[in-house]
Amino acid sequence: MYSPKYIISNKILKNIGKVEAAKEVIENAPLVPSFEKEFQSDAIVRTVHHGTHIEGNDLTLIQTKKVLEGQEVYARARDIQEVINYRNATQLLDELAAKRGGYEPEMLTDLHKTTVLKIIPEEKIGVLRSSQVVIKEEGTGKVIFQPPPFIEVPYLVEDFLEWLNTPESKEIHPIIRAGIAHYVLVSIHPFVEGNGRVSRAFATLILMREGYNIKRFFSLEEHFDADPQTYYQAFAQVDTQSRNIGLRNLTLWLEYFTEVVAVELSKIKEKVKTLSIDTRLKTRFGEQVSLTERQVRLFEYVSDKGSANMQDLKRVLPMVSEDTILRDLRELLEKNIIKKEGSTKASRYAVTGR
């Protein structure tokens, strides 16, 4: 049975820590439903656009959004179909995430059917490849990736899914499990076309099923597409170790993958925190309250901790003078956003209405 080889490096640990911190903030942020819907819609557009663009789709982000909204776009029929297909694949993930039981080969083949519909010959849709394929470098024709022989594909897929369903495998952190699945499926290359999209979708499925749905606010595809050279290089560093997938050490790939997840979720966390503060203030005052970035950080700290003194707030803004912090606090006091408790140097600041 397949058993991945890797070590939990300091880099992986640090990335997982960032993921957990961001997850906590995102899942507990008091966002109004309209904001949540906006975040989810934005994540779907980014996922579909970047997930197809990295495979050579020429549609822009705006064109992708128009296609998903049912508007007419003048572009190659194939590009439009790829976008529609990948949107449908993201919807299929919701169904598959709700299924009970373990991971099954049909999940892979169903994702493939949805992803390549009307793009490749019908007899190859949702069917494991029965021919040898190689990936060549554009221009030079040099072979840069040679997947396993097609005759091994059914056994490799079965072997991997068997491991993924074991109790021992389920003890592994979901982010690492998703990263392993992403790498292994790309390496097996189960289908004649659409392997990248299916592998990325299956990795997302693992996150969704194992507690890392994170309100569907994220899009890992955007990061892969923003720097495809680093993405493919992360694969190549592991691919060259051995012809046998089971003998490869995945540490370098998992360092890259966990960093991508950490960067994306940290970005979403900051956006959510800002909107969350805006929402709380608007709910309290009935109108939008304008705060500077420093004031947002001060309010956020006081709100999270319950109260704070000047020494606490100087640690929040270490590069800012005490006079500047006092000036920001005065504005927050004038707007009745915070209140001052005590009049000496030991006085504390708290959120009003608590």
C-alpha positions as CSV (number, residue, x, y, z in Angstrom):
1,M,0.0,0.0,0.0
2,Y,1.2,3.5,-0.8
3,S,2.7,5.3,2.2
4,P,4.0,8.9,1.7
5,K,7.5,9.8,2.8
6,Y,8.1,13.3,4.3
7,I,9.2,15.0,7.5
8,I,7.3,17.7,9.4
9,S,9.9,20.5,9.0
10,N,9.9,23.8,10.9
11,K,8.6,25.5,7.7
12,I,5.6,23.2,7.5
13,L,4.9,23.6,11.2
14,K,5.0,27.4,10.9
15,N,2.7,27.4,7.9
16,I,0.2,25.1,9.6
17,G,0.3,27.5,12.6
18,K,-0.6,30.4,10.3
19,V,-3.4,28.4,8.8
20,E,-4.9,27.6,12.2
21,A,-4.7,31.2,13.3
22,A,-6.4,32.5,10.1
23,K,-9.0,29.8,10.3
24,E,-10.0,30.8,13.8
25,V,-10.4,34.5,12.9
26,I,-12.3,33.7,9.6
27,E,-14.7,31.2,11.1
28,N,-15.6,33.4,14.1
29,A,-15.8,36.8,12.4
30,P,-19.3,38.4,12.8
31,L,-19.9,39.1,9.1
32,V,-23.3,39.9,7.8
33,P,-24.7,37.3,5.3
34,S,-24.3,39.6,2.3
35,F,-20.5,39.9,2.9
36,E,-20.2,36.1,3.3
37,K,-22.0,35.6,-0.1
38,E,-19.7,38.2,-1.7
39,F,-16.6,36.4,-0.3
40,Q,-17.8,33.0,-1.6
41,S,-18.8,34.4,-5.0
42,D,-15.4,36.1,-5.3
43,A,-13.6,32.9,-4.3
44,I,-15.5,30.9,-7.0
45,V,-14.6,33.4,-9.7
46,R,-11.0,33.4,-8.7
47,T,-10.8,29.6,-8.5
48,V,-12.4,29.1,-11.9
49,H,-10.4,31.8,-13.7
50,H,-7.0,30.9,-12.3
51,G,-7.7,27.1,-12.3
52,T,-8.3,27.2,-16.0
53,H,-5.8,30.1,-16.9
54,I,-2.9,28.0,-15.5
55,E,-3.8,25.3,-18.1
56,G,-3.8,27.8,-21.0
57,N,-7.2,29.3,-21.0
58,D,-7.1,32.9,-22.5
59,L,-10.2,34.4,-20.7
60,T,-9.5,37.3,-18.4
61,L,-10.9,37.5,-14.9
62,I,-13.6,39.9,-16.0
63,Q,-14.6,37.6,-18.9
64,T,-14.7,34.6,-16.6
65,K,-17.0,36.5,-14.3
66,K,-19.3,37.4,-17.2
67,V,-19.5,33.8,-18.4
68,L,-20.4,32.7,-14.8
69,E,-23.1,35.3,-14.7
70,G,-24.5,34.1,-18.0
71,Q,-23.4,37.1,-20.1
72,E,-22.2,36.8,-23.6
73,V,-18.5,36.8,-24.2
74,Y,-16.6,36.8,-27.5
75,A,-13.9,34.2,-27.1
76,R,-12.9,30.7,-28.1
77,A,-15.7,28.2,-27.5
78,R,-13.3,25.9,-25.8
79,D,-12.2,28.5,-23.3
80,I,-15.8,29.3,-22.4
81,Q,-16.6,25.6,-22.0
82,E,-13.6,25.1,-19.7
83,V,-14.8,27.9,-17.5
84,I,-18.4,26.6,-17.3
85,N,-17.1,23.1,-16.6
86,Y,-14.8,24.2,-13.8
87,R,-17.6,26.2,-12.2
88,N,-19.7,23.0,-12.4
89,A,-16.8,21.1,-10.8
90,T,-16.8,23.5,-7.8
91,Q,-20.5,22.8,-7.4
92,L,-19.9,19.1,-7.6
93,L,-17.5,19.4,-4.7
94,D,-20.3,20.5,-2.5
95,E,-22.2,17.2,-3.3
96,L,-19.1,15.1,-2.9
97,A,-18.2,16.8,0.4
98,A,-21.6,15.8,1.8
99,K,-21.2,12.1,0.9
100,R,-20.7,9.7,3.7
101,G,-18.0,7.1,3.7
102,G,-14.4,7.2,2.4
103,Y,-12.8,8.5,-0.8
104,E,-13.8,6.5,-3.9
105,P,-12.4,6.2,-7.4
106,E,-15.8,7.5,-8.7
107,M,-15.2,10.8,-7.0
108,L,-12.2,11.3,-9.3
109,T,-13.9,10.1,-12.4
110,D,-17.0,12.2,-11.7
111,L,-14.8,15.3,-11.2
112,H,-13.1,14.5,-14.5
113,K,-16.4,14.0,-16.4
114,T,-17.5,17.5,-15.2
115,T,-14.1,19.2,-15.9
116,V,-13.6,18.0,-19.5
117,L,-17.2,17.7,-20.8
118,K,-17.4,18.7,-24.5
119,I,-13.6,19.3,-24.5
120,I,-12.1,15.9,-25.1
121,P,-13.4,12.9,-27.1
122,E,-16.5,11.4,-25.3
123,E,-14.9,7.9,-24.9
124,K,-12.1,9.4,-22.8
125,I,-14.3,11.4,-20.4
126,G,-14.3,10.0,-16.9
127,V,-12.1,7.1,-18.0
128,L,-8.6,6.3,-16.7
129,R,-6.1,6.7,-19.5
130,S,-5.2,3.7,-21.7
131,S,-2.2,5.2,-23.4
132,Q,1.2,6.5,-22.5
133,V,1.6,10.3,-22.2
134,V,4.6,12.6,-21.7
135,I,4.8,16.3,-21.0
136,K,7.2,18.2,-23.2
137,E,8.8,21.6,-22.8
138,E,7.2,24.1,-25.2
139,G,9.7,25.1,-27.9
140,T,12.5,22.6,-27.2
141,G,10.3,19.4,-27.2
142,K,12.4,18.1,-24.2
143,V,10.5,15.6,-22.1
144,I,10.1,17.3,-18.7
145,F,7.6,14.8,-17.1
146,Q,6.8,11.2,-17.8
147,P,4.0,9.7,-15.8
148,P,3.8,6.0,-14.9
149,P,2.8,3.5,-17.7
150,F,-1.0,3.5,-18.3
151,I,-1.2,-0.1,-17.2
152,E,-0.2,0.9,-13.7
153,V,-2.7,3.7,-13.4
154,P,-5.7,1.8,-12.0
155,Y,-3.5,0.1,-9.4
156,L,-1.8,3.3,-8.4
157,V,-5.1,5.2,-7.9
158,E,-6.6,2.3,-5.9
159,D,-3.5,2.0,-3.8
160,F,-3.5,5.7,-3.0
161,L,-7.2,5.9,-2.1
162,E,-6.8,2.8,0.0
163,W,-4.1,4.6,2.0
164,L,-6.1,7.9,2.1
165,N,-9.0,5.9,3.8
166,T,-6.9,4.2,6.5
167,P,-7.2,5.2,10.2
168,E,-3.5,6.0,10.3
169,S,-3.8,8.4,7.3
170,K,-6.8,10.1,8.9
171,E,-4.5,11.1,11.9
172,I,-2.5,13.3,9.5
173,H,-3.4,17.0,9.4
174,P,-6.0,17.7,6.6
175,I,-3.8,20.4,5.0
176,I,-0.9,17.9,4.7
177,R,-3.4,15.2,3.4
178,A,-4.7,17.6,0.8
179,G,-1.1,18.4,-0.2
180,I,-0.2,14.8,-0.6
181,A,-3.3,14.1,-2.7
182,H,-2.5,17.0,-4.9
183,Y,1.1,15.8,-5.6
184,V,0.3,12.1,-6.0
185,L,-2.7,12.6,-8.4
186,V,-0.7,14.9,-10.6
187,S,2.2,12.4,-10.6
188,I,-0.1,9.4,-11.5
189,H,-1.7,11.5,-14.2
190,P,-4.8,9.3,-14.3
191,F,-6.4,10.9,-17.4
192,V,-5.4,11.9,-20.9
193,E,-6.3,15.6,-20.1
194,G,-7.6,17.7,-17.2
195,N,-5.3,16.1,-14.5
196,G,-4.2,19.4,-13.0
197,R,-7.8,20.7,-12.5
198,V,-9.0,17.3,-11.2
199,S,-6.0,17.0,-8.8
200,R,-6.5,20.6,-7.4
201,A,-10.3,20.0,-7.1
202,F,-9.7,16.7,-5.2
203,A,-7.3,18.4,-2.8
204,T,-10.0,21.0,-2.1
205,L,-12.5,18.2,-1.5
206,I,-10.3,16.8,1.2
207,L,-10.1,20.2,2.9
208,M,-13.9,20.6,2.6
209,R,-14.6,17.1,4.1
210,E,-12.2,17.4,6.9
211,G,-13.0,20.6,8.6
212,Y,-11.1,23.1,6.5
213,N,-14.0,24.4,4.3
214,I,-13.4,27.8,6.0
215,K,-16.7,29.1,4.6
216,R,-15.4,28.6,1.0
217,F,-13.7,32.0,1.1
218,F,-10.4,30.8,-0.3
219,S,-8.9,30.2,-3.8
220,L,-5.5,28.3,-3.8
221,E,-5.6,28.3,-7.6
222,E,-4.9,32.1,-7.7
223,H,-1.5,31.5,-6.0
224,F,-0.5,28.6,-8.3
225,D,-1.4,30.7,-11.3
226,A,0.4,33.8,-10.1
227,D,3.7,32.0,-10.1
228,P,3.4,28.9,-12.2
229,Q,7.1,28.5,-12.5
230,T,7.5,28.0,-8.7
231,Y,4.4,25.7,-8.8
232,Y,5.9,23.4,-11.4
233,Q,9.3,23.6,-9.9
234,A,7.9,22.4,-6.5
235,F,6.7,19.3,-8.3
236,A,10.0,18.8,-10.3
237,Q,12.1,18.9,-7.1
238,V,10.3,15.8,-5.9
239,D,9.7,14.1,-9.3
240,T,13.4,13.7,-10.1
241,Q,14.1,11.7,-6.9
242,S,12.8,8.4,-8.3
243,R,10.7,6.8,-11.0
244,N,8.7,5.2,-8.2
245,I,6.2,7.6,-6.7
246,G,6.2,5.7,-3.4
247,L,9.9,6.3,-2.9
248,R,9.8,10.1,-3.2
249,N,10.2,12.4,-0.2
250,L,7.4,15.0,-0.4
251,T,8.8,17.4,2.2
252,L,9.8,20.2,-0.3
253,W,6.4,20.0,-2.0
254,L,4.5,20.1,1.3
255,E,6.5,23.1,2.4
256,Y,5.4,24.9,-0.8
257,F,1.8,23.7,-0.6
258,T,1.3,24.6,3.1
259,E,2.8,28.0,2.4
260,V,0.3,28.6,-0.4
261,V,-2.6,27.8,1.9
262,A,-1.1,29.9,4.7
263,V,-0.6,33.0,2.4
264,E,-4.2,32.7,1.0
265,L,-5.9,32.3,4.3
266,S,-3.8,35.1,6.0
267,K,-4.9,37.4,3.2
268,I,-8.6,36.5,3.7
269,K,-8.1,36.8,7.4
270,E,-7.0,40.5,7.1
271,K,-9.9,41.3,4.8
272,V,-12.4,39.6,7.1
273,K,-11.0,41.4,10.2
274,T,-11.4,44.8,8.5
275,L,-14.9,44.0,7.3
276,S,-15.8,42.5,10.7
277,I,-14.8,45.8,12.4
278,D,-16.7,47.8,9.9
279,T,-19.8,45.7,10.4
280,R,-19.6,45.9,14.2
281,L,-19.2,49.7,14.1
282,K,-22.0,50.1,11.6
283,T,-24.3,48.0,13.6
284,R,-23.6,50.1,16.7
285,F,-23.7,53.5,15.1
286,G,-26.1,52.9,12.2
287,E,-23.7,54.4,9.8
288,Q,-20.2,53.8,8.4
289,V,-17.5,55.0,10.7
290,S,-14.2,56.0,9.1
291,L,-11.1,54.8,10.9
292,T,-7.4,55.0,10.0
293,E,-5.4,51.8,9.8
294,R,-3.8,52.5,13.1
295,Q,-7.1,53.2,14.7
296,V,-8.5,49.9,13.4
297,R,-5.6,48.0,15.0
298,L,-6.1,49.8,18.3
299,F,-9.9,49.1,18.3
300,E,-9.3,45.5,17.2
301,Y,-6.9,44.9,20.1
302,V,-9.1,46.5,22.7
303,S,-12.1,44.7,21.4
304,D,-10.4,41.3,21.4
305,K,-8.8,41.8,24.9
306,G,-11.7,43.5,26.6
307,S,-9.5,46.4,27.7
308,A,-5.9,47.7,27.4
309,N,-3.6,50.2,29.0
310,M,-1.0,52.4,27.2
311,Q,1.8,49.9,27.6
312,D,-0.4,47.3,25.8
313,L,-1.2,49.6,23.0
314,K,2.5,50.7,22.5
315,R,3.2,47.0,21.8
316,V,0.4,46.9,19.2
317,L,2.1,49.9,17.4
318,P,5.8,49.6,18.3
319,M,7.0,52.0,15.6
320,V,4.6,54.8,16.6
321,S,5.2,57.4,19.3
322,E,3.1,57.5,22.4
323,D,1.8,61.0,21.4
324,T,0.5,59.6,18.1
325,I,-1.2,56.8,19.9
326,L,-2.8,59.2,22.3
327,R,-4.1,61.3,19.4
328,D,-5.7,58.2,17.8
329,L,-7.2,57.3,21.1
330,R,-8.7,60.8,21.5
331,E,-10.4,60.4,18.1
332,L,-11.8,57.0,19.1
333,L,-13.0,58.5,22.4
334,E,-14.6,61.5,20.6
335,K,-16.4,59.1,18.3
336,N,-17.6,57.2,21.3
337,I,-16.1,54.0,20.0
338,I,-14.0,53.4,23.1
339,K,-14.2,54.7,26.6
340,K,-11.5,55.6,29.2
341,E,-11.6,54.0,32.6
342,G,-9.6,55.9,35.2
343,S,-7.7,59.2,34.8
344,T,-4.1,58.3,35.9
345,K,-1.3,56.8,33.9
346,A,-2.8,53.4,34.9
347,S,-6.0,54.2,33.1
348,R,-7.4,51.6,30.7
349,Y,-9.4,51.8,27.4
350,A,-12.4,49.6,26.7
351,V,-15.0,49.3,23.9
352,T,-18.1,51.4,24.7
353,G,-21.3,49.5,25.3
354,R,-19.7,46.6,27.1
